[in-house]
Amino acid sequence: MDTAVGFEVSQGELFHDVKSFFESAPPLKGSDSITQKVNEFVYQNSQLSGNAKSIGVVCVTSGGTTVPLEQRCVRYIDNFSSGHRGAASTEYFINCGYAVIFVYRRGSYQPYSRYIPEDSFIDLFEVSNNSEIQVCNSHASVVKKAIKEYHSAVDGRLLLKLPFTTIFEYLQILQVVAPSMSCLGPCGMFYLAAAVSDFYVPWESMAKHKIQSAAGPLDMRLTQVPKMLRMLRLEWAPSAFCVSFKLETDPGILLQKAEAALRKHQMNVVVANELATYKREVILITNDENIRIRQQNEGGDVEEQLIKLLVKKHSNYIECFGKDF
Ligand code: 9Z3
């Protein structure tokens, strides 16, 4: 999370920091295949293909990045994000007619299966009298709904899922997805709900093997992760509609920090949320207004209202921008 107040990095310094981040990162596994999948998905959902089924493409990022402390990683820094917001939002975007590139933390919540009870995968099934495996009656309707909706999204080419674990993988994937989406101009959207570490250990200064405790207390210097939101805006997809999130634990500084992020990174929207209430309430912040969105009923998703509003704002943006694109 952003801790340094007023620490500004010039554009030249940013480009330099980004270059050294990517140069020192371990190579992204399956990079060529990811690039190909993303390019095909974007093309199929762009007007260029002539038969686009979606009204736009949104890259939803979800879950938390890890920061490895050793190259042969035994230990890492992590954060609390479960990926529920990203998974729920993906479903609502698809309902609204979008195609979604879902960039998610391995093992985090997934669209369409987030209703399936946690820890009880094995409880969903039973062995019938003739030794066949079947879904228990108690869960049948939830499982059926999840399977149908999931397959309809994937088979309809409206959902592409790309997993990450580390901060390196997350930013390398974003570096592939964003330039690929730039051909969509204002029809592309970024919805950056992932909780991205602000600090990392550069690969070349990272211990190769497991850090030993015999050496006494551990002193470790973490480097700041370059502000990729600025890169996204300046270089990778300058005309896209960009939504980022600001999380704080102190309600007294939340709005001020979110408004500063909106200006500093030239986002179209910043969604402000507070740790204690983030499942029930978010505040959507734009240049013109702040809109508080609350969960409508116990167990309902705050994302339903949030995505509806964002879709409206995005379509206004396309309309204004479209004349010049
Ligand atoms: C968020 O604020 C998300 O809403 C949550 C969602 C992580 C709270 P869950 O995955 O939680 O449903 O459990 N995401 C962004 C958090 C973040 O790291 N923002 C940075 C910051 O606040 C800016 S990129 O400085």
Residues whose N, C-alpha, C, O or C-beta is under 5 A from the ligand:
A	BS01	9Z3	M1 D2 G63 F80 S81 S82 G83 H84 R85 L192 A193 A194 A195 V196 F245 K246 L247 N273 Y278
